[in-house]
Amino acid sequence: MAVLPVKREGPFVSLRREMDRLFDDFFRGWELAPWVEGEWYPSIDVAETEDQVIVKAEIPGMDPSELEITLTDDSLSIRGEKKEEKEEKKKNYHRRESRYGSFSRSVRLPALVNTEKAEASYDKGILTINAPKVEKEKAKKIEIKVKGK
């Protein structure tokens, strides 16, 4: 029977593997908004109070009339396009972090909401959507009717 030599890892290989595992575990489950050329994704906060769901989206530099909001009883979608300002002078950018282009964000809401009573406002680059929760129906006692009596 032939004995095969045991392949041993150097200390750096096992350290690298452990660091990769730590980073994978740390970022697992995060919804990271990818930056794709021509697209950007505004940051969204979803909060809930006793009687309403509040969604805030950071959308600076946009005209609110260029936003489209779609609300169902359990989800919200925001779409729009942030247009780049064009100037006649050519600029020599040293750093450019502003994002332009179309975007679409959809989030599942933590509770069912009344879409008819929802309101949206826009102030200083923050879009706020307030949607009242649907009132839960209370349990109703049903009387049993007995036939033949």
Backbone as a chain_set.jsonl record, in Angstrom:
{"seq": "MAVLPVKREGPFVSLRREMDRLFDDFFRGWELAPWVEGEWYPSIDVAETEDQVIVKAEIPGMDPSELEITLTDDSLSIRGEKKEEKEEKKKNYHRRESRYGSFSRSVRLPALVNTEKAEASYDKGILTINAPKVEKEKAKKIEIKVKGK", "coords": {"N": [[0.843, -1.159, 0.0], [0.575, 2.171, -0.899], [1.719, 5.131, 0.579], [0.514, 8.333, 0.676], [1.954, 11.573, 0.58], [1.233, 13.997, 3.106], [-0.338, 16.977, 2.492], [0.566, 20.033, 3.615], [-0.634, 23.114, 4.809], [0.609, 26.411, 4.578], [1.12, 28.961, 7.103], [0.047, 31.366, 6.161], [-1.808, 30.726, 4.197], [-3.872, 29.408, 5.59], [-4.584, 31.515, 7.294], [-5.519, 33.374, 5.433], [-7.757, 31.975, 4.423], [-9.351, 31.894, 6.727], [-9.791, 34.667, 7.174], [-11.244, 35.298, 4.835], [-13.548, 33.771, 5.352], [-14.516, 35.092, 7.643], [-15.152, 37.671, 6.595], [-17.093, 36.923, 4.704], [-19.091, 35.887, 6.413], [-19.679, 38.194, 7.882], [-20.83, 40.009, 6.015], [-22.991, 38.601, 5.07], [-26.407, 38.465, 4.311], [-26.766, 41.192, 4.226], [-28.278, 43.917, 2.549], [-26.811, 45.096, 0.044], [-26.5, 47.938, -1.852], [-25.895, 47.826, -5.127], [-23.635, 49.613, -7.203], [-24.241, 50.352, -10.291], [-23.236, 51.098, -13.556], [-24.821, 53.94, -14.808], [-26.98, 53.589, -13.166], [-28.379, 54.151, -9.938], [-28.998, 53.814, -6.447], [-31.184, 54.982, -4.127], [-30.838, 55.495, -0.579], [-32.909, 53.879, 1.799], [-35.087, 54.103, 4.552], [-37.15, 52.24, 6.673], [-39.737, 52.465, 8.912], [-41.864, 51.742, 11.724], [-44.759, 52.602, 13.48], [-47.232, 52.462, 16.084], [-49.589, 52.909, 14.658], [-48.962, 53.44, 11.974], [-46.906, 53.083, 8.947], [-43.755, 54.276, 8.097], [-41.79, 55.515, 5.544], [-38.664, 56.586, 4.478], [-36.752, 58.085, 1.993], [-33.615, 58.899, 0.645], [-33.221, 61.225, -1.69], [-31.66, 63.364, -3.066], [-31.524, 66.462, -4.895], [-33.472, 66.059, -6.824], [-36.414, 66.618, -8.776], [-39.525, 66.423, -7.368], [-41.73, 65.863, -9.006], [-40.784, 64.165, -10.885], [-40.696, 61.686, -9.82], [-41.975, 58.4, -9.287], [-44.291, 56.738, -7.404], [-45.368, 53.695, -6.207], [-47.709, 52.007, -4.368], [-48.701, 49.179, -2.644], [-50.772, 47.069, -0.587], [-48.826, 45.782, 0.931], [-46.272, 46.437, 0.002], [-43.81, 48.736, -1.375], [-42.813, 50.752, -4.082], [-40.405, 52.816, -5.582], [-39.605, 54.9, -8.205], [-37.517, 56.628, -10.519], [-35.603, 59.206, -12.199], [-32.506, 60.626, -12.047], [-31.246, 63.38, -13.386], [-28.296, 64.439, -15.036], [-26.697, 67.532, -14.676], [-25.906, 69.594, -17.341], [-23.189, 71.443, -18.545], [-21.754, 74.124, -20.429], [-19.038, 74.68, -20.216], [-16.105, 72.766, -20.07], [-15.251, 70.539, -17.56], [-12.589, 69.53, -15.453], [-12.655, 66.892, -13.733], [-11.546, 65.84, -10.548], [-12.408, 64.159, -8.698], [-15.361, 62.313, -8.559], [-18.344, 61.683, -7.181], [-21.034, 61.918, -7.302], [-24.101, 60.503, -8.303], [-25.932, 59.63, -11.181], [-28.775, 58.982, -13.26], [-31.263, 56.433, -13.959], [-33.374, 54.906, -11.459], [-34.746, 52.323, -9.398], [-36.441, 51.24, -6.644], [-37.668, 48.811, -4.473], [-39.473, 47.799, -1.636], [-40.469, 45.554, 0.925], [-43.165, 46.013, 3.078], [-43.507, 46.275, 6.678], [-46.032, 45.834, 7.665], [-49.532, 45.554, 6.788], [-50.943, 48.166, 4.846], [-53.124, 51.043, 4.456], [-53.727, 51.982, 1.377], [-55.211, 54.014, 0.241], [-55.193, 56.139, 2.012], [-52.608, 56.948, 2.242], [-49.795, 59.198, 2.285], [-47.411, 61.356, 0.685], [-44.436, 63.267, 0.979], [-41.926, 65.754, 0.208], [-38.899, 67.029, 1.181], [-36.037, 68.935, 1.389], [-34.462, 67.034, -0.027], [-35.315, 64.627, 0.988], [-37.595, 62.096, 0.649], [-40.638, 61.366, 2.051], [-42.887, 58.935, 3.058], [-45.948, 58.35, 4.43], [-47.972, 55.905, 5.631], [-50.998, 54.792, 6.792], [-51.677, 52.022, 8.935], [-53.603, 49.1, 8.185], [-56.569, 48.527, 9.871], [-56.92, 45.863, 12.077], [-59.265, 43.285, 11.869], [-61.619, 42.618, 14.401], [-62.186, 39.703, 16.357], [-65.109, 37.896, 15.724], [-67.988, 36.669, 17.208], [-69.862, 33.95, 16.191], [-73.126, 32.9, 15.987], [-74.535, 29.689, 16.24], [-76.945, 28.283, 14.253], [-79.564, 26.124, 14.787], [-81.239, 23.746, 12.979], [-84.628, 22.727, 12.651], [-85.703, 23.179, 15.12]], "CA": [[0.0, 0.0, 0.0], [1.367, 3.393, -1.014], [1.337, 6.207, 1.489], [0.645, 9.626, 0.01], [2.417, 12.612, 1.513], [0.21, 14.928, 3.585], [-0.078, 18.346, 2.042], [0.386, 20.958, 4.728], [-0.809, 24.516, 4.418], [1.432, 27.364, 5.297], [0.325, 29.784, 8.011], [-0.635, 32.442, 5.451], [-2.952, 30.169, 3.476], [-4.963, 29.197, 6.546], [-5.007, 32.841, 7.742], [-6.319, 33.943, 4.336], [-9.031, 31.264, 4.408], [-10.113, 32.339, 7.904], [-10.206, 36.056, 6.927], [-12.319, 35.225, 3.838], [-14.739, 33.267, 6.036], [-15.019, 36.163, 8.514], [-15.794, 38.692, 5.766], [-18.32, 36.344, 4.142], [-20.088, 35.828, 7.483], [-20.045, 39.555, 8.291], [-21.677, 40.662, 5.027], [-24.114, 37.744, 4.689], [-27.71, 38.995, 4.687], [-26.86, 42.637, 4.02], [-28.752, 44.336, 1.238], [-25.878, 46.095, -0.441], [-26.978, 48.551, -3.089], [-24.8, 47.836, -6.093], [-23.505, 50.775, -8.075], [-24.13, 49.896, -11.66], [-23.106, 52.261, -14.417], [-26.099, 54.436, -15.286], [-28.021, 53.396, -12.165], [-28.015, 54.39, -8.549], [-30.052, 53.364, -5.561], [-31.258, 55.826, -2.931], [-30.962, 54.829, 0.716], [-34.293, 53.857, 2.271], [-35.344, 53.703, 5.931], [-38.536, 51.84, 6.895], [-40.039, 52.451, 10.34], [-43.245, 51.404, 12.031], [-45.304, 53.023, 14.765], [-48.417, 51.678, 16.425], [-50.68, 53.063, 13.695], [-48.56, 53.711, 10.591], [-45.586, 52.716, 8.435], [-43.09, 55.473, 7.58], [-40.65, 55.204, 4.688], [-37.897, 57.765, 4.086], [-35.76, 57.796, 0.958], [-32.727, 60.02, 0.345], [-33.207, 61.464, -3.132], [-31.31, 64.776, -3.206], [-31.339, 67.044, -6.216], [-34.483, 65.626, -7.791], [-37.718, 67.265, -8.805], [-40.489, 65.4, -6.937], [-42.655, 65.509, -10.08], [-40.142, 63.138, -11.701], [-40.713, 60.441, -9.062], [-43.182, 57.581, -9.395], [-44.436, 55.928, -6.204], [-46.426, 52.692, -6.301], [-47.916, 51.432, -3.044], [-49.727, 48.152, -2.473], [-51.02, 46.914, 0.841], [-47.669, 45.262, 1.661], [-44.975, 46.785, -0.587], [-43.65, 50.084, -1.902], [-41.809, 50.91, -5.138], [-40.088, 54.195, -5.942], [-38.835, 54.95, -9.452], [-37.242, 57.974, -10.988], [-34.354, 59.385, -12.926], [-31.765, 61.818, -11.651], [-30.562, 63.823, -14.596], [-27.045, 65.158, -14.836], [-26.707, 68.9, -15.185], [-24.909, 69.78, -18.404], [-22.653, 72.801, -18.645], [-20.987, 74.35, -21.651], [-17.614, 74.604, -19.9], [-15.634, 71.416, -19.76], [-14.613, 70.482, -16.256], [-11.595, 68.506, -15.25], [-12.975, 66.337, -12.42], [-10.519, 65.117, -9.821], [-13.169, 63.137, -7.969], [-16.779, 62.456, -8.872], [-19.114, 60.692, -6.448], [-22.454, 62.119, -7.564], [-24.645, 59.469, -9.173], [-27.014, 60.056, -12.05], [-29.395, 57.911, -14.029], [-32.545, 55.947, -13.468], [-33.329, 53.992, -10.33], [-35.983, 51.689, -8.974], [-36.283, 50.561, -5.354], [-38.883, 48.199, -3.939], [-39.291, 47.235, -0.299], [-41.628, 44.92, 1.552], [-43.537, 46.767, 4.275], [-43.635, 45.392, 7.843], [-47.449, 45.656, 8.017], [-50.461, 45.941, 5.729], [-51.271, 49.584, 4.958], [-54.265, 51.561, 3.714], [-53.141, 52.73, 0.262], [-56.053, 55.181, -0.058], [-54.906, 57.227, 2.957], [-51.161, 57.188, 2.289], [-49.37, 60.53, 1.864], [-45.983, 61.502, 0.409], [-43.928, 64.641, 1.001], [-40.522, 65.851, -0.188], [-38.307, 68.209, 1.793], [-34.571, 68.935, 1.495], [-33.886, 65.816, -0.573], [-35.844, 63.436, 1.648], [-38.959, 61.714, 0.319], [-41.243, 60.682, 3.191], [-44.183, 58.337, 2.773], [-46.656, 57.925, 5.634], [-49.106, 55.061, 5.262], [-51.64, 54.225, 7.978], [-51.866, 50.573, 8.922], [-54.971, 48.609, 8.069], [-57.056, 48.07, 11.173], [-57.201, 44.435, 12.119], [-60.641, 42.983, 12.237], [-61.733, 41.964, 15.698], [-62.857, 38.406, 16.286], [-66.558, 38.018, 15.816], [-68.627, 35.435, 17.636], [-70.933, 33.575, 15.273], [-74.098, 32.033, 16.612], [-74.869, 28.514, 15.455], [-78.381, 28.088, 14.106], [-79.932, 24.718, 14.764], [-82.441, 23.544, 12.172], [-85.603, 21.777, 13.171], [-86.187, 23.523, 16.474]], "C": [[0.895, 1.231, 0.0], [0.831, 4.451, -0.055], [1.584, 7.517, 0.768], [1.102, 10.667, 1.013], [1.256, 13.553, 1.879], [0.599, 16.333, 3.143], [-0.391, 19.288, 3.196], [0.271, 22.384, 4.189], [0.127, 25.376, 5.235], [0.548, 28.245, 6.175], [-0.456, 30.887, 7.284], [-1.869, 31.951, 4.696], [-4.127, 29.975, 4.43], [-5.468, 30.531, 7.106], [-5.903, 33.491, 6.7], [-7.708, 33.302, 4.293], [-9.925, 31.728, 5.572], [-10.615, 33.781, 7.722], [-11.347, 36.101, 5.9], [-13.624, 34.77, 4.485], [-15.354, 34.349, 6.926], [-15.739, 37.248, 7.717], [-17.093, 38.175, 5.16], [-19.427, 36.306, 5.184], [-20.581, 37.223, 7.859], [-21.04, 40.183, 7.326], [-22.873, 39.82, 4.593], [-25.419, 38.371, 5.19], [-27.847, 40.499, 4.523], [-27.423, 42.906, 2.648], [-27.839, 45.462, 0.783], [-26.387, 46.636, -1.763], [-25.831, 48.618, -4.082], [-24.808, 49.109, -6.919], [-23.244, 50.249, -9.468], [-24.071, 51.133, -12.533], [-24.472, 52.657, -14.958], [-27.227, 54.258, -14.289], [-27.468, 53.749, -10.794], [-29.22, 54.027, -7.707], [-30.088, 54.248, -4.326], [-31.377, 54.981, -1.669], [-32.393, 54.949, 1.2], [-34.319, 53.394, 3.715], [-36.83, 53.367, 6.049], [-38.736, 51.739, 8.399], [-41.523, 52.167, 10.531], [-43.606, 51.961, 13.4], [-46.536, 52.16, 15.024], [-49.486, 51.742, 15.335], [-50.261, 53.367, 12.261], [-47.17, 53.162, 10.264], [-45.014, 53.974, 7.794], [-41.867, 55.041, 6.783], [-39.985, 56.52, 4.313], [-36.836, 57.337, 3.09], [-34.937, 59.05, 0.693], [-32.617, 60.162, -1.166], [-32.877, 62.935, -3.372], [-31.201, 65.204, -4.664], [-32.349, 66.626, -7.25], [-35.733, 66.477, -7.672], [-38.739, 66.198, -8.425], [-41.478, 64.985, -8.031], [-42.079, 64.421, -10.99], [-40.059, 61.787, -10.989], [-42.039, 59.718, -9.27], [-43.214, 56.656, -8.188], [-45.606, 54.983, -6.415], [-46.513, 51.997, -4.952], [-49.012, 50.385, -3.114], [-49.914, 47.982, -0.979], [-49.819, 46.401, 1.625], [-46.311, 45.579, 1.043], [-45.006, 48.187, -1.19], [-42.565, 50.067, -2.963], [-41.643, 52.391, -5.439], [-39.215, 54.143, -7.186], [-38.597, 56.398, -9.821], [-35.954, 58.004, -11.788], [-33.736, 60.702, -12.497], [-30.922, 62.226, -12.843], [-29.333, 64.644, -14.25], [-27.169, 66.551, -15.428], [-25.586, 69.057, -16.195], [-24.471, 71.246, -18.417], [-21.824, 72.91, -19.913], [-19.484, 74.223, -21.391], [-17.241, 73.16, -19.602], [-14.893, 71.479, -18.437], [-13.628, 69.337, -16.227], [-11.824, 67.94, -13.848], [-11.784, 65.604, -11.83], [-11.148, 63.986, -9.017], [-14.629, 63.378, -8.269], [-17.545, 61.325, -8.208], [-20.611, 60.855, -6.651], [-22.918, 61.074, -8.569], [-25.833, 60.019, -9.943], [-27.564, 58.84, -12.77], [-30.689, 57.468, -13.394], [-32.332, 55.02, -12.28], [-34.713, 53.418, -10.089], [-35.685, 50.949, -7.687], [-37.635, 50.03, -4.93], [-38.562, 47.604, -2.579], [-40.609, 46.62, 0.167], [-41.905, 45.685, 2.842], [-43.769, 45.811, 5.441], [-45.076, 45.118, 8.26], [-48.299, 46.028, 6.805], [-50.863, 47.393, 5.945], [-52.499, 49.929, 4.111], [-53.712, 52.46, 2.61], [-53.923, 53.999, -0.056], [-55.706, 56.38, 0.824], [-53.419, 57.548, 3.075], [-50.843, 58.576, 1.744], [-47.857, 60.54, 1.649], [-45.614, 62.973, 0.447], [-42.441, 64.608, 0.665], [-39.973, 67.137, 0.386], [-36.793, 68.001, 1.93], [-33.957, 67.608, 1.066], [-34.378, 64.527, 0.049], [-37.307, 63.244, 1.246], [-39.5, 60.92, 1.505], [-42.626, 60.193, 2.798], [-44.763, 57.837, 4.082], [-47.882, 57.139, 5.186], [-49.73, 54.466, 6.52], [-51.83, 52.715, 7.828], [-53.344, 50.249, 8.762], [-55.378, 48.11, 9.446], [-57.386, 46.595, 11.097], [-58.643, 44.223, 12.543], [-60.648, 42.242, 13.56], [-62.486, 40.652, 15.517], [-64.35, 38.6, 16.514], [-67.132, 36.665, 16.187], [-69.801, 35.161, 16.709], [-71.842, 32.578, 15.987], [-74.435, 30.866, 15.68], [-76.377, 28.347, 15.445], [-78.667, 26.595, 13.995], [-81.246, 24.575, 14.028], [-83.343, 22.543, 12.852], [-86.072, 22.113, 14.563], [-87.072, 24.716, 16.395]], "O": [[1.841, 1.332, 0.781], [-0.379, 4.624, 0.086], [2.692, 7.794, 0.308], [0.683, 10.644, 2.17], [0.407, 13.856, 1.041], [1.71, 16.802, 3.39], [-1.519, 19.316, 3.687], [0.971, 22.79, 3.262], [0.398, 25.113, 6.407], [-0.669, 28.262, 5.993], [-1.517, 31.297, 7.755], [-2.856, 32.676, 4.573], [-5.256, 30.341, 4.104], [-6.663, 30.668, 7.369], [-6.924, 34.089, 7.037], [-8.714, 33.997, 4.144], [-11.126, 31.927, 5.391], [-11.753, 34.081, 8.082], [-12.307, 36.853, 6.073], [-14.686, 35.322, 4.198], [-16.574, 34.505, 6.96], [-16.814, 37.698, 8.113], [-18.086, 38.902, 5.107], [-20.571, 36.649, 4.888], [-21.768, 37.411, 8.125], [-21.997, 40.824, 7.761], [-23.696, 40.296, 3.812], [-25.52, 38.761, 6.353], [-28.948, 41.031, 4.668], [-27.094, 42.21, 1.687], [-28.065, 46.63, 1.096], [-26.671, 45.873, -2.686], [-24.892, 49.391, -3.892], [-25.867, 49.618, -7.286], [-22.155, 49.762, -9.773], [-24.775, 52.11, -12.279], [-25.197, 51.824, -15.501], [-28.336, 54.73, -14.537], [-26.268, 53.658, -10.533], [-30.339, 53.944, -8.214], [-29.129, 54.268, -3.554], [-31.945, 53.889, -1.69], [-33.024, 55.993, 1.036], [-33.662, 52.416, 4.073], [-37.675, 54.126, 5.576], [-38.004, 51.024, 9.084], [-42.327, 52.333, 9.613], [-42.852, 51.811, 14.361], [-46.834, 51.241, 14.262], [-50.205, 50.769, 15.105], [-51.127, 53.537, 11.403], [-46.38, 52.828, 11.147], [-45.702, 54.66, 7.038], [-41.019, 54.298, 7.276], [-40.654, 57.459, 3.883], [-36.116, 56.362, 3.305], [-35.491, 60.138, 0.533], [-32.003, 59.334, -1.838], [-33.736, 63.684, -3.837], [-30.836, 64.419, -5.54], [-32.119, 66.815, -8.444], [-36.061, 66.986, -6.6], [-38.816, 65.165, -9.089], [-42.008, 63.874, -7.991], [-42.811, 63.823, -11.778], [-39.43, 60.854, -11.49], [-43.088, 60.346, -9.412], [-42.284, 55.88, -7.968], [-46.706, 55.414, -6.761], [-45.523, 51.464, -4.451], [-50.117, 50.659, -3.583], [-49.278, 48.68, -0.189], [-49.771, 46.555, 2.845], [-45.295, 45.055, 1.499], [-46.067, 48.743, -1.475], [-41.518, 49.447, -2.777], [-42.623, 53.128, -5.538], [-38.21, 53.433, -7.221], [-39.383, 57.281, -9.475], [-35.311, 56.98, -12.02], [-34.366, 61.757, -12.576], [-30.008, 61.512, -13.255], [-29.33, 65.433, -13.305], [-27.679, 66.73, -16.534], [-24.443, 68.69, -15.923], [-25.291, 72.158, -18.312], [-21.27, 71.927, -20.404], [-18.743, 73.721, -22.236], [-17.993, 72.433, -18.952], [-14.037, 72.336, -18.215], [-13.81, 68.315, -16.888], [-11.256, 68.443, -12.878], [-11.099, 64.847, -12.518], [-10.498, 62.989, -8.702], [-15.093, 64.517, -8.24], [-17.427, 60.164, -8.599], [-21.385, 60.005, -6.21], [-22.234, 60.79, -9.552], [-26.637, 60.783, -9.409], [-26.904, 57.806, -12.875], [-31.154, 58.053, -12.415], [-31.265, 54.429, -12.113], [-35.719, 53.973, -10.531], [-34.777, 50.12, -7.641], [-38.639, 50.736, -5.021], [-37.516, 46.983, -2.39], [-41.697, 47.098, -0.155], [-40.985, 45.973, 3.607], [-44.178, 44.668, 5.235], [-45.322, 44.265, 9.113], [-47.839, 46.732, 5.907], [-51.098, 47.815, 7.078], [-52.858, 49.206, 3.182], [-53.276, 53.578, 2.882], [-53.354, 54.961, -0.572], [-55.908, 57.523, 0.414], [-53.023, 58.344, 3.927], [-51.531, 59.074, 0.852], [-47.115, 59.834, 2.332], [-46.382, 63.826, 0.001], [-41.779, 63.58, 0.813], [-40.503, 68.217, 0.122], [-36.338, 67.017, 2.514], [-33.038, 67.109, 1.715], [-33.916, 63.446, -0.316], [-38.146, 64.117, 1.472], [-38.903, 59.926, 1.918], [-43.437, 60.953, 2.269], [-44.16, 57.009, 4.765], [-48.725, 57.651, 4.449], [-49.07, 53.718, 7.241], [-52.106, 52.209, 6.74], [-54.215, 51.026, 9.153], [-54.642, 47.373, 10.102], [-58.049, 46.139, 10.166], [-59.16, 44.885, 13.444], [-59.818, 41.37, 13.816], [-63.324, 40.522, 14.624], [-64.778, 39.365, 17.378], [-66.812, 35.647, 15.572], [-70.633, 36.036, 16.471], [-71.392, 31.56, 16.513], [-74.599, 31.052, 14.475], [-77.012, 28.278, 16.498], [-78.059, 25.898, 13.183], [-82.246, 25.195, 14.391], [-82.884, 21.631, 13.54], [-86.819, 21.321, 15.138], [-87.586, 25.173, 17.416]]}, "num_chains": 1, "name": "protein.A"}
